[in-house]
């Protein structure tokens, strides 16, 4: 009869895949570009998350990307104003 207060230990197997030739863990799933991403590595703690966010803000991005983003925002805003039938003539002095 088993002791109800004692937990059973999990069995561990020493298994290596048949066709695996290499180093490291073959079961670890990692994307090729994870080492270049700042968001892929989990930083624990509030201070580390804050410092990584500040580092991301300080890095300079692509200027064409910023311009393209603002053009898309402007077009979507004008499209929204056209859909709701907003009168833009109130901004022009007669």
C-alpha positions in Angstrom: 0.0 0.0 0.0 1.3 3.4 -0.9 1.8 6.3 1.5 -0.8 9.0 0.6 1.4 11.8 1.9 4.4 11.0 -0.3 4.2 12.2 -3.9 5.2 9.9 -6.7 8.3 11.0 -8.6 8.1 11.3 -12.4 10.1 8.9 -14.5 12.9 10.3 -16.6 14.1 8.8 -19.8 17.4 9.3 -21.4 16.3 9.4 -25.0 18.1 10.8 -28.0 16.4 11.0 -31.4 17.6 8.5 -34.0 18.8 10.9 -36.7 19.9 13.8 -34.5 23.5 14.9 -35.1 24.5 18.1 -33.4 24.8 19.9 -30.2 22.3 21.3 -27.8 18.8 20.3 -27.1 17.0 19.0 -30.2 13.6 19.8 -28.7 14.2 23.5 -28.1 12.1 25.4 -30.6 13.8 28.7 -31.5 13.4 30.9 -34.5 16.4 31.7 -36.6 16.1 35.5 -36.0 15.4 35.4 -32.3 18.9 36.4 -31.4 18.4 39.7 -33.3 15.0 40.5 -31.7 14.8 42.6 -28.6 11.4 41.3 -27.7 12.1 37.6 -28.0 14.2 37.4 -24.8 12.0 37.6 -21.7 13.3 40.1 -19.2 12.0 39.5 -15.7 11.3 42.2 -13.3 9.8 45.7 -13.7 13.2 47.5 -13.9 14.5 45.2 -16.7 11.3 45.7 -18.7 11.5 49.5 -18.2 15.2 49.6 -19.3 14.6 47.5 -22.4 11.7 49.8 -23.3 13.9 52.8 -22.9 16.6 51.2 -25.0 14.0 50.5 -27.8 12.9 54.2 -27.7 16.4 55.5 -28.0 17.3 53.4 -31.0 16.7 55.3 -34.3 14.3 53.6 -36.7 13.9 53.8 -40.4 12.9 57.4 -41.4 11.0 56.1 -44.5 9.0 53.9 -42.3 8.0 56.8 -40.0 7.0 58.9 -43.0 5.0 56.0 -44.5 3.3 55.5 -41.2 2.2 59.2 -40.9 0.9 59.2 -44.6 -1.2 56.1 -43.9 -2.6 57.6 -40.7 -3.5 60.8 -42.6 -5.2 58.9 -45.4 -7.2 56.8 -43.0 -8.2 59.9 -41.0 -9.4 61.6 -44.2 -11.2 58.5 -45.3 -12.9 58.3 -41.9 -13.9 62.0 -42.0 -15.3 61.4 -45.5 -17.3 58.4 -44.4 -18.9 60.3 -41.5 -19.6 63.2 -43.8 -17.5 65.7 -41.9 -17.5 69.2 -43.4 -13.8 70.3 -43.8 -14.9 73.8 -44.9 -15.2 74.9 -41.3 -11.4 75.2 -41.1 -11.2 77.6 -44.1 -11.9 81.3 -43.6 -14.4 82.7 -46.2 
